[in-house]
Amino acid sequence: QVQLVESGGGLVQAGGSLRLSCAASGRTFSSYAMGWFRQAPGKEREFVAAISWNGGTTAYADSVKGRFTISRDNAKNTVYLQMNSLNHADTAVYYCAAGWGYGGIRRERSTYDYWGQGTQVTVSS
């Protein structure tokens, strides 16, 4: 069992930055691929970024590529999402997710086993 707790969301002006954190419980964090998803009002939850169990591979949605960076610190059981050059379209609840296994990165929601409760990011124009 893994519990995930996101933090770092908030209100930011367009063009600003935020850093989201996701702290995981348990001793096997390094056995999980991690991902960030987001859900805007009235929309489906969508893939944002993913990172492999050892941080060696990352992937991003086209809409955030070049602006967002995912990273992880297995010693701290934490995954991060650095978000720069934010715009109104980035407004959403952001969720982190954990998927068991040493395989590569995962873009599909169904491949993740555990989810956090979400943190709100609001970008004002």
KEGUSE-154834 format. One record per atom (N, C-alpha, C): residue number from 1; residue in three letters; atom name; x negated, y negated, z. Coordinates in steps of 0.2 Angstrom, whole numbers, plus 2048, in hexadecimal, padded with zeros to 3 digits. Layout:
REM KEGUSE-154834
i:aa:at:xx:yy:zz
NUM:ALA:CA:X:Y:Z
...
END
This chain:
REM KEGUSE-154834
i:aa:at:xx:yy:zz
1:GLN:N:7FC:806:800
1:GLN:CA:800:800:800
1:GLN:C:7FC:7FA:800
2:VAL:N:7FD:7F5:7FC
2:VAL:CA:7FA:7EF:7FB
2:VAL:C:7FF:7E9:7FC
3:GLN:N:7FD:7E4:800
3:GLN:CA:801:7DE:801
3:GLN:C:7FD:7D8:7FE
4:LEU:N:801:7D4:7FB
4:LEU:CA:7FE:7CF:7F7
4:LEU:C:801:7C8:7F9
5:VAL:N:7FD:7C3:7FB
5:VAL:CA:7FF:7BD:7FD
5:VAL:C:7FC:7B7:7F9
6:GLU:N:800:7B4:7F5
6:GLU:CA:7FD:7AE:7F1
6:GLU:C:7FE:7A8:7F5
7:SER:N:7F9:7A3:7F3
7:SER:CA:7F9:79D:7F6
7:SER:C:7F6:798:7F1
8:GLY:N:7F6:791:7F3
8:GLY:CA:7F3:78C:7EF
8:GLY:C:7F8:789:7EA
9:GLY:N:7FE:78B:7EA
9:GLY:CA:802:787:7E5
9:GLY:C:804:780:7E8
10:GLY:N:808:77C:7E4
10:GLY:CA:80A:776:7E6
10:GLY:C:80C:771:7E0
11:LEU:N:80C:76B:7E2
11:LEU:CA:80E:766:7DD
11:LEU:C:808:762:7DA
12:VAL:N:807:762:7D4
12:VAL:CA:801:75F:7D1
12:VAL:C:803:75B:7CB
13:GLN:N:7FF:756:7C9
13:GLN:CA:801:752:7C3
13:GLN:C:7FE:755:7BD
14:ALA:N:801:754:7B8
14:ALA:CA:7FE:756:7B1
14:ALA:C:7F7:754:7B0
15:GLY:N:7F3:759:7AE
15:GLY:CA:7EC:758:7AD
15:GLY:C:7E8:75A:7B3
16:GLY:N:7EB:75C:7B9
16:GLY:CA:7E8:75D:7BF
16:GLY:C:7E6:765:7BF
17:SER:N:7E4:767:7C5
17:SER:CA:7E2:76E:7C6
17:SER:C:7E4:770:7CD
18:LEU:N:7E5:777:7CD
18:LEU:CA:7E7:77B:7D3
18:LEU:C:7E3:781:7D3
19:ARG:N:7E2:784:7D9
19:ARG:CA:7DE:78A:7D9
19:ARG:C:7E3:78F:7DE
20:LEU:N:7E6:794:7DB
20:LEU:CA:7EA:799:7DE
20:LEU:C:7E5:79E:7E1
21:SER:N:7E7:7A1:7E7
21:SER:CA:7E4:7A6:7EA
21:SER:C:7E9:7AC:7EB
22:CYS:N:7E7:7B2:7EB
22:CYS:CA:7EB:7B8:7ED
22:CYS:C:7E7:7BC:7F1
23:ALA:N:7E9:7BD:7F7
23:ALA:CA:7E5:7C1:7FC
23:ALA:C:7E9:7C8:7FD
24:ALA:N:7E5:7CD:7FC
24:ALA:CA:7E8:7D4:7FD
24:ALA:C:7E6:7D7:803
25:SER:N:7EA:7DB:806
25:SER:CA:7E9:7DF:80C
25:SER:C:7E6:7E6:809
26:GLY:N:7E3:7EA:80E
26:GLY:CA:7E1:7F0:80C
26:GLY:C:7DA:7F0:80B
27:ARG:N:7D7:7F6:80B
27:ARG:CA:7D0:7F7:80A
27:ARG:C:7CE:7F9:802
28:THR:N:7D3:7FA:7FE
28:THR:CA:7D2:7FD:7F7
28:THR:C:7D3:7F7:7F2
29:PHE:N:7D2:7F1:7F4
29:PHE:CA:7D3:7EC:7EF
29:PHE:C:7CF:7EC:7E9
30:SER:N:7C9:7EF:7EA
30:SER:CA:7C5:7EF:7E4
30:SER:C:7C7:7F5:7DF
31:SER:N:7CC:7F9:7E1
31:SER:CA:7CE:7FE:7DD
31:SER:C:7D4:7FC:7D8
32:TYR:N:7D6:7F5:7D9
32:TYR:CA:7DC:7F3:7D5
32:TYR:C:7DA:7EE:7D0
33:ALA:N:7DD:7EE:7CA
33:ALA:CA:7DD:7E9:7C5
33:ALA:C:7E2:7E4:7C8
34:MET:N:7E0:7DD:7C7
34:MET:CA:7E5:7D8:7C9
34:MET:C:7E7:7D4:7C4
35:GLY:N:7ED:7D1:7C5
35:GLY:CA:7F0:7CC:7C0
35:GLY:C:7F4:7C7:7C3
36:TRP:N:7F4:7C1:7BF
36:TRP:CA:7F9:7BC:7C1
36:TRP:C:7FE:7BB:7BB
37:PHE:N:804:7BA:7BE
37:PHE:CA:80A:7B9:7B9
37:PHE:C:80E:7B3:7BC
38:ARG:N:812:7B1:7B8
38:ARG:CA:816:7AB:7BA
38:ARG:C:81D:7AB:7B7
39:GLN:N:822:7A8:7BA
39:GLN:CA:829:7A8:7B8
39:GLN:C:82B:7A1:7B9
40:ALA:N:82D:79E:7B4
40:ALA:CA:831:798:7B4
40:ALA:C:838:799:7B4
41:PRO:N:83C:794:7B7
41:PRO:CA:843:794:7B7
41:PRO:C:847:796:7B1
42:GLY:N:84B:79C:7B1
42:GLY:CA:84E:79E:7AB
42:GLY:C:84A:7A2:7A6
43:LYS:N:844:7A3:7A8
43:LYS:CA:840:7A7:7A3
43:LYS:C:83D:7AE:7A6
44:GLU:N:83B:7B2:7A2
44:GLU:CA:838:7B8:7A4
44:GLU:C:831:7B7:7A8
45:ARG:N:82F:7BC:7AC
45:ARG:CA:829:7BB:7AF
45:ARG:C:824:7BD:7A9
46:GLU:N:81E:7B9:7A9
46:GLU:CA:81A:7BA:7A3
46:GLU:C:813:7BB:7A6
47:PHE:N:80F:7BE:7A2
47:PHE:CA:808:7BF:7A3
47:PHE:C:804:7B9:7A3
48:VAL:N:7FF:7B8:7A8
48:VAL:CA:7FB:7B2:7A7
48:VAL:C:7F4:7B4:7A7
49:ALA:N:7F1:7B8:7AB
49:ALA:CA:7EA:7BA:7AB
49:ALA:C:7E9:7C1:7AF
50:ALA:N:7E4:7C4:7AD
50:ALA:CA:7E3:7CB:7B0
50:ALA:C:7DB:7CB:7B1
51:ILE:N:7D9:7D0:7B6
51:ILE:CA:7D2:7D1:7B7
51:ILE:C:7D1:7D8:7B9
52:SER:N:7CC:7DB:7B7
52:SER:CA:7CB:7E2:7B8
52:SER:C:7C9:7E3:7BF
53:TRP:N:7C8:7E9:7C2
53:TRP:CA:7C7:7EB:7C9
53:TRP:C:7C0:7E8:7CB
54:ASN:N:7BB:7E7:7C6
54:ASN:CA:7B5:7E5:7C8
54:ASN:C:7B3:7DE:7C6
55:GLY:N:7B8:7DB:7C3
55:GLY:CA:7B8:7D4:7C0
55:GLY:C:7B4:7D4:7BA
56:GLY:N:7B2:7D9:7B7
56:GLY:CA:7AE:7D9:7B1
56:GLY:C:7B2:7D8:7AA
57:THR:N:7B9:7D8:7AB
57:THR:CA:7BD:7D7:7A5
57:THR:C:7C3:7D2:7A7
58:THR:N:7C4:7CD:7A3
58:THR:CA:7CA:7C9:7A4
58:THR:C:7CE:7C8:79E
59:ALA:N:7D4:7C6:79F
59:ALA:CA:7D8:7C4:799
59:ALA:C:7DD:7BF:79B
60:TYR:N:7DF:7BB:796
60:TYR:CA:7E4:7B5:797
60:TYR:C:7E9:7B5:792
61:ALA:N:7EF:7B2:794
61:ALA:CA:7F4:7B0:78F
61:ALA:C:7F1:7AB:78B
62:ASP:N:7F3:7AB:784
62:ASP:CA:7F1:7A5:780
62:ASP:C:7F3:79E:783
63:SER:N:7F8:79E:786
63:SER:CA:7FA:797:789
63:SER:C:7F6:794:78E
64:VAL:N:7F2:798:791
64:VAL:CA:7ED:796:796
64:VAL:C:7E6:797:795
65:LYS:N:7E4:79A:790
65:LYS:CA:7DD:79B:78E
65:LYS:C:7DA:795:78D
66:GLY:N:7D4:795:790
66:GLY:CA:7D0:78F:790
66:GLY:C:7D1:78A:796
67:ARG:N:7D7:78B:799
67:ARG:CA:7D9:786:79F
67:ARG:C:7D9:78A:7A6
68:PHE:N:7DB:790:7A6
68:PHE:CA:7DB:794:7AC
68:PHE:C:7D5:799:7AC
69:THR:N:7D3:79B:7B2
69:THR:CA:7CE:7A0:7B3
69:THR:C:7D0:7A4:7B9
70:ILE:N:7D0:7AB:7B8
70:ILE:CA:7D1:7B0:7BD
70:ILE:C:7CA:7B2:7BF
71:SER:N:7CA:7B3:7C6
71:SER:CA:7C4:7B6:7C9
71:SER:C:7C6:7BA:7CF
72:ARG:N:7C2:7BE:7D2
72:ARG:CA:7C3:7C2:7D8
72:ARG:C:7BD:7C3:7DC
73:ASP:N:7BE:7C3:7E2
73:ASP:CA:7B9:7C5:7E7
73:ASP:C:7BB:7CB:7EB
74:ASN:N:7B8:7D0:7E9
74:ASN:CA:7BA:7D7:7EC
74:ASN:C:7B8:7D7:7F4
75:ALA:N:7B3:7D3:7F6
75:ALA:CA:7B1:7D3:7FD
75:ALA:C:7B6:7D0:801
76:LYS:N:7BA:7CB:7FE
76:LYS:CA:7BF:7C7:802
76:LYS:C:7C6:7CA:800
77:ASN:N:7C6:7CF:7FC
77:ASN:CA:7CD:7D2:7FA
77:ASN:C:7D1:7CC:7F7
78:THR:N:7CF:7C8:7F3
78:THR:CA:7D2:7C2:7F0
78:THR:C:7D1:7C1:7E9
79:VAL:N:7D6:7C0:7E5
79:VAL:CA:7D6:7BE:7DE
79:VAL:C:7D8:7B6:7DE
80:TYR:N:7D5:7B3:7D9
80:TYR:CA:7D6:7AC:7D8
80:TYR:C:7D9:7AA:7D1
81:LEU:N:7DC:7A5:7D1
81:LEU:CA:7DE:7A2:7CA
81:LEU:C:7DD:79A:7CA
82:GLN:N:7D7:798:7C7
82:GLN:CA:7D6:791:7C6
82:GLN:C:7DA:78F:7C0
83:MET:N:7DE:789:7C2
83:MET:CA:7E2:787:7BC
83:MET:C:7E0:77F:7BB
84:ASN:N:7DE:77E:7B5
84:ASN:CA:7DC:777:7B3
84:ASN:C:7E0:774:7AE
85:SER:N:7E0:76E:7AD
85:SER:CA:7E4:76B:7A7
85:SER:C:7EB:76D:7A7
86:LEU:N:7EE:76D:7AD
86:LEU:CA:7F5:76F:7AE
86:LEU:C:7FA:76B:7AA
87:ASN:N:7FF:76E:7A7
87:ASN:CA:804:76A:7A4
87:ASN:C:80B:76C:7A7
88:HIS:N:810:769:7A5
88:HIS:CA:817:76A:7A7
88:HIS:C:819:772:7A6
89:ALA:N:816:774:7A0
89:ALA:CA:818:77B:79E
89:ALA:C:815:780:7A3
90:ASP:N:811:77E:7A7
90:ASP:CA:80E:783:7AC
90:ASP:C:812:783:7B2
91:THR:N:817:77F:7B3
91:THR:CA:81B:780:7B9
91:THR:C:81F:786:7B9
92:ALA:N:81E:78A:7BF
92:ALA:CA:821:790:7C0
92:ALA:C:81F:793:7C7
93:VAL:N:822:798:7C9
93:VAL:CA:820:79C:7CE
93:VAL:C:81A:7A1:7CC
94:TYR:N:815:7A1:7CF
94:TYR:CA:80F:7A5:7CD
94:TYR:C:80F:7AB:7D2
95:TYR:N:80E:7B1:7CF
95:TYR:CA:80E:7B7:7D3
95:TYR:C:807:7BB:7D1
96:CYS:N:804:7BE:7D6
96:CYS:CA:7FE:7C2:7D5
96:CYS:C:801:7C9:7D6
97:ALA:N:7FD:7CE:7D2
97:ALA:CA:7FF:7D5:7D2
97:ALA:C:7F9:7D9:7D2
98:ALA:N:7FA:7DF:7D5
98:ALA:CA:7F5:7E4:7D5
98:ALA:C:7F7:7EB:7D2
99:GLY:N:7F2:7ED:7CE
99:GLY:CA:7F3:7F4:7CB
99:GLY:C:7EE:7F8:7CC
100:TRP:N:7F0:7FE:7CF
100:TRP:CA:7EB:803:7D1
100:TRP:C:7E7:806:7CB
101:GLY:N:7E0:807:7CC
101:GLY:CA:7DC:80A:7C7
101:GLY:C:7D6:806:7C4
102:TYR:N:7D1:80A:7C2
102:TYR:CA:7CB:807:7BF
102:TYR:C:7CB:805:7B8
103:GLY:N:7D1:805:7B5
103:GLY:CA:7D1:804:7AE
103:GLY:C:7D0:7FD:7AC
104:GLY:N:7D2:7FB:7A6
104:GLY:CA:7D1:7F4:7A4
104:GLY:C:7D6:7EF:7A7
105:ILE:N:7D6:7E9:7A4
105:ILE:CA:7DB:7E4:7A6
105:ILE:C:7E2:7E6:7A3
106:ARG:N:7E7:7E4:7A7
106:ARG:CA:7EE:7E5:7A5
106:ARG:C:7F2:7DF:7A4
107:ARG:N:7F6:7DF:79F
107:ARG:CA:7FB:7D9:79D
107:ARG:C:802:7DB:79E
108:GLU:N:804:7E1:79F
108:GLU:CA:80B:7E3:7A0
108:GLU:C:80D:7E3:7A7
109:ARG:N:813:7E0:7A9
109:ARG:CA:815:7E0:7B0
109:ARG:C:816:7E7:7B2
110:SER:N:818:7EC:7AE
110:SER:CA:81A:7F3:7B0
110:SER:C:813:7F7:7B2
111:THR:N:80D:7F4:7B1
111:THR:CA:807:7F8:7B3
111:THR:C:805:7F5:7B9
112:TYR:N:808:7F1:7BD
112:TYR:CA:806:7EF:7C3
112:TYR:C:80A:7F2:7C9
113:ASP:N:807:7F4:7CE
113:ASP:CA:80B:7F7:7D4
113:ASP:C:80D:7F3:7D9
114:TYR:N:80A:7ED:7DB
114:TYR:CA:80B:7E9:7E0
114:TYR:C:80C:7E2:7DE
115:TRP:N:810:7DE:7E1
115:TRP:CA:811:7D7:7E0
115:TRP:C:811:7D3:7E6
116:GLY:N:80F:7CD:7E5
116:GLY:CA:80F:7C8:7EB
116:GLY:C:816:7C4:7EA
117:GLN:N:817:7C0:7EF
117:GLN:CA:81E:7BC:7EF
117:GLN:C:81E:7B6:7EB
118:GLY:N:819:7B4:7E8
118:GLY:CA:819:7AE:7E4
118:GLY:C:817:7A8:7E7
119:THR:N:814:7A3:7E3
119:THR:CA:813:79D:7E6
119:THR:C:815:798:7E0
120:GLN:N:818:792:7E2
120:GLN:CA:81B:78E:7DD
120:GLN:C:815:789:7DB
121:VAL:N:815:788:7D5
121:VAL:CA:811:783:7D2
121:VAL:C:815:77E:7CE
122:THR:N:815:778:7CF
122:THR:CA:819:773:7CC
122:THR:C:814:76D:7C9
123:VAL:N:815:76C:7C3
123:VAL:CA:811:767:7BF
123:VAL:C:815:761:7BD
124:SER:N:814:75C:7C0
124:SER:CA:818:756:7BE
124:SER:C:815:752:7B8
125:SER:N:819:750:7B4
125:SER:CA:817:74C:7AE
125:SER:C:816:745:7AF
END
